[in-house]
Amino acid sequence: MRVLLHTPLKPPDSPTPSGDREMARGFARLLSQLGHHVIMPAASRIASGVPPASAHLALERRARAQAARLIARWRGLPVGHPERFDLWFTYHCYYRKPDWLGPAVTRALDIPYVIAEASHAPRRAYGATRLGHRAVERALMAADLVLTVNPRDVAGVKARLRPGGHQVRLPPFLDTRQFNAACPGRPANDPPVLLAVGMMRQRDKLDSYRVLARALTLLKDRSWRAVLVGDGPARGEVEAAMAPLGERVQFAGAIARDHLPKIYAVADLYLWPAINEAYGMAFLEAQAAGLPVVAGRTGGVPAVVAHEVTGLLTPVGDAPAFADAVARLLDTPGQRARLAAAARHRIAALHDERVAVRALAAALRRLS
């Protein structure tokens, strides 16, 4: 089967690090492993990034014209042309970046329509966000299959599916082998290394870094050093928040994905306050590498970090509680080791790509 992969939020072939892009690439890998041919023709591309809500009406008008062009182009292509497709697969659809194209194209061409990671938030039905919200509803009502990655989206999606539409829970996934293969190379008498990986941008990411800075300030009396992996337009503000901690905090900058396993391998704890985090791919990576996690209890994070099993979850935004959880694990190496072993096992059992490919195969069989 030839599958058109549509990514309204971020193009998966961009070199900029992003959990969203990594999941899109992951779905492309799964589809290829199942023998499908994945295409991303130029005619189906839309501008990346999140537009302001005030632009949604103009976006919808342009999308209708783009959908019409795509339909006409597809119908005019000879059988066997490399841009023809048998299934439309959209990754990530939510009110700020809905799928404007998929419902119209799949209806006109009478082909299956699949969405992975859709979210429906009733509070967005009013005011400036209403147009994007309605577009999400149209997409859900047109979908033959919705693959729900974040368990918090289950109820909202279910309420908007048409009769005969299917919803399947498919947990976030990654190839764990590259993280298992990395070997630690740090002297045993070094202070524990605390690691955080995240883009340095405004809003939620910056808020998370600020909570982390406040928590680390409360831990100045203990032995540790921190490594922050990431870069972005808010780096200066992150550096200012971390400045009181001096050289105990190292800024590693943006690191190529292929090099990340080695970074995880030399750390002892993974820390991320997770302000408004959906679930966080870095949580999967860290645990696959055998790192216990301290995180804010928000969004889908509890579905990927098991409290008291693979890490510790704290009230989101609560820096003192976050610091207490980190202190507890710094003070108990034995508990860190138990959480580390459980983290590797749980990620391999529930979130490995080899598990996900079987789940996707079973889900796609519902379309036949």
N, C-alpha and C positions, 0 to 999 in steps of 0.2 A: 504493500500500500504506500502511496505517496502522500506524505503529511506536510501540510503547510504550517510551520511554526510561527505564530504571531505573538509578539511581545510588546504590548502597548507601553509599558513603563520604561524598560531599558533594553537596548539591543544586546543580545548575548555575545556578540563578537567584539564588543568594546573592551579595550585593555584595562579600563578603570575597575579596580576591585569593587565587588558588590555581592552580597549574599543573594540578591534577586537575580543577578546575571548568572551566578553559579548554579542556582536552581534551574534556570532556563536551559543552561548548557547540560545540566544533569538530565533533564527530560529529553533533550535531543539525543543524549547517549543511550538512554533507556529505549527510546523508539528505534534507534539504529540497531541495538542489540536484539530487538525483537524482529529484525528483518525489514523494517520500514525504511523508506527513503525520505529524509527530512529536507525540506526546501524552505528558503526564506527569500522569495523573489522581491525585487525592488518595488514592484507595484503594491506590495502589501505592507511596506514600511510606513511608519508614521514618525513624526518628530518625537525624539526622546525627551525625557524630563517631565515634570509635573507642571502643567499650565495653571494659571489662576482660574478660579471658578468663573470669573467674568468672561473668560474666553470660550467657555464651553458651547455657547450657542453657535458661534462662528465655526468652532471645531466640528460640531455636528453637521453643519451645512457642508463643510469641506469633505467630511467623511462620507456623506451620501454620494457626492460626486466621485470620490475616490473608489467607493464600492462599485458604483456603476461602471467605472472604467475597468476595474478588476474583473467584473462579471463579463463584460464585453470581450476583454482580452482573453480570458480563459476559454470562452465559447468559440473564439476564433482560432485557437491553437489546434494543430493537428494531434491526433492520438499519438502518444509517445513523446510529445514535446516535454522538455525538462521542467517547464513551469506549470504543467498540469498537475492537479492534486485531487486526491480522493477523500481527504479528511482535513478539516480545519481544527487546529489545536492552539488555543490561546493560553499563554501562561501569564497569570496575574491580571486580575480585573477588579478594580475597586473604584469608589466614587471620584477620586482625584484623577484616575487614569483608566476609564472604562474601555471596553472593547466596542468601538463605534462601528467596526467593519464586519465582524464575524456574523452577527445575526442576519444582516441583509445578504451577504454573499452566500452563506450556506442555504438560506431559504431559496434564493434564486437558482442555485445550482443543484439543489436537492442532494446535499452531501451531509454526512454526520458532522456535528459541532461539539467539540470537547473543550471545556475550560478547566484549567488547573489553578488552584488558589484564587478563588473568588470570595469576596466578602460583601455582605449586605448589612448596612447599618441604618435602621429606621430613623435615627436622629438626623441623618443627612438628607431626609426627604423635604426639608424646608429651607428657605433662604437661598443663599448663594450656591449651595452645593446640590440643589435639587435636580439640575439637569444631568449632572454626572451620576447621581443616585438613580434617576430614572433609566439612564443608559445601562447601568448595571442590572436593573430589574429586567429590561428587555433582553439582555444577554442571557440571564438565568432562565427566563421563560422560553428562550429559543434552544437552550442547550439540551443535547441528548445525554450528556454525561458531564458531571462536575466532580473533579478530583479535589477533595478538601484536604489541605495540608495542615492547617491550623485548626485544632478541635473547637476553638471558640467560634469558628465560622459555620459549624454544622447546622445549628438551628436556623440562622438567618437564611442560609442557602436553601434549606429544605422548604421553608415557607414560600419560596418564590419559584420552585421548579414546576414545570408544566406536568400534567398527567403523562406518565410514560418516561419522564426524565429521570435519570439515575444519579444518585450521589454516592461516592465511594470515598472512604477515608484512606488517604495515602500519606503516611508520615514523611516529614522531610528526610532526605537521604544524602549520602555521600559515599565515595569509594574509600573505605576505611584502610585499605592496604597500605597506602602511601604514608599514613600516620602511624601505623603499626611498625613500619620498617625503619622509621627514624630512631636513632640510638642516642641516649643522653651522653653528653660529653663534659659535664661540669664537675669540678672537684667537690667531694662530699662535704668538706668543711666550709664551703662558701655559704653566705646567707641565703635563705630561701628567695627564689625569684617569683615575683608576682607579675602575671602577664595579662594585658588587655589588648584586644584587637578590634579596631573600629574606625570607620571614616570620621574625620574631624570636620563636621559641618554643623550648621546652625540647627536650632530646635532640639529634637530629642537626643541626638548624639552628643551635642555640647552639654546638655543637661546631665547626661550620664557621666561624662567626664568630670563635671563639677561635683557631682555626688561622690565619685571616686576620689577626687582630690580631698574633699572634706573627710572622708573615711580614712584615707591614708594619713592625714594630719593627726588623727586620733590614735594612730599606731606608731608614732615617732619613737616611742620608748622601746620598741621591739626591733629585732634584727631582721632586715629584709632589704631587697632592692626591687624596683619595679621597671618593667619594660613595656612601653606603649608602642604598638604597631599601628600605623595609619597616618594619613595626611589629609589635607583638604583646606578649604577656605577659612575654617575656624581654628586652624592650628595655633595662631597667635593667642587666641583666647584660652585654648587648652594649656598652652605653655604658661600663661599668666596664672591660671588656677593652680598649676603644679609648682610654680616658682618657689613657694615657701619650703618645699621639700628638697630643694637643691639637687645635688648630684645623685641622690638616691633614686631619682626617676630618670630613666634613659628614653629618649625619643628615637625610635628606630626608623621612623618614616614609613613610606609605603614599601611593602615587600612583595615580590612576585609570588604568586600562589604556589609555585613549585618549591619555593624555599621555606614556606610556612611550617611544614612538618618539623624542620630542624629547630625552628624557634620554639614551637610547643615542647619539643623534646628536652630542652634545657630549663624549662620552667617547673615550678612546684605547685602553683595554684593559678587558676584562671579566674579573673575578676571582671564582672561587668554589671553595673546597676540596672541596665535594661529598661530605661525610661521608654514607655510605649513601644516596646519591642514585640514584633509579631511572634518570633520564636528564636531567631538568631542562628545562622549557619555556623558561626564561630563557636557556639556552645557544642555543636556536634563535633567539630574539628578538635577542640580541646579535649573532650572526653574520649574521642577515638585515640588520641595520643596518650591517654592515661592521666589526664589532669583532673583533679577535683575542681568543682566550680562553686563560686559564691556569686549569686545573682539576685536581682530584684524579682519578686514574684509578680509577674505581669504578663498579659497577653497569653501566648502559647508557650511561654518559657517553662511552666510546670510540666508540660507534656514532653519536653526534651531533657530537662534536668530533674531527676527524681530526688526530692528533698530527703535528706538523711540517708540516701542510698548512693547517689553519685555526686552529691554536692549539698549546699545549704542555700535555701531561699529566704529572703528577708523582705519586709514590707517595702514596696517600691518607693524610692526617693528618700528613705530613712538612712542617712549616713551613719549615725551611731549604731543602729542595728547591723548595718553592713559591716562596720568596723568590728563589732563584737563577734560576728560570724568568722571573719578573717582571723581575728585573734585566737579564736577557738581552734582553728585548724593549724595555725602557726605553732600553737602550744602542744598539739597532740600529733606528732608524726605518725603514730600508729593508726589513728583515724584517717589521716590523709592517705596512707597506703591502702586501707580498706576501701575508701571511696574511689581511689584511682583504679583498683582492680575491677570494682563493680562498674565503673564508667566505661572501661574498655569493653566489658562483656555486654552491657546493655546496648551500647551503640552498635556493636556488631550484630546483636540479635534482632534489633528493632529498626535500625536506621541505615544499615549497609545497602549499597546500591544493588547487591545481588538479591536482597530481600525485596527491594522496591521493584525490580524488573518483573518479578513473578506477580506482584500485586497489580502492576500496570497491565500485564498480559491478561489477567483475570478480569480486570475492569473493562478493557477494550472488547472482550468477548460479549459484553452486554449490548454492544452496538449491532451485533449480527442477528 
